[in-house]
């Protein structure tokens, strides 16, 4: 996980597991990365696993950012993140574009 400053706030690249076993460390890192009044862009392309604890952390970070006058934007959703968001129908909660790859054009592959 690494972070960088952007024009509107900060960029945080999340990698590996976002689960109950990593929740305490992830919470501390997410809360520290939220800029006051700015936007934190969280790159989720490196997330390999997500459970409800990881999802709750993203929801907490979104609410906290908004309370501080800023926002949390999620980008580059990994397949693990997309699976959880689709399962729980949470794409609209975060308000970020969630790109879902099209089904294969080969009918026998379905």
Secondary structure, DSSP 4 states (H G I P E B T S, - for coil): -EEEE-SSEEEEEEEEEESTTTHHHHHHHHHHH--TTSEEEEEEEEEEEE-HHHHHHHHHHHHHHHHTT-EEEEES--HHHHHHHHHHT-HHHHT-----PPPPS-GGG-
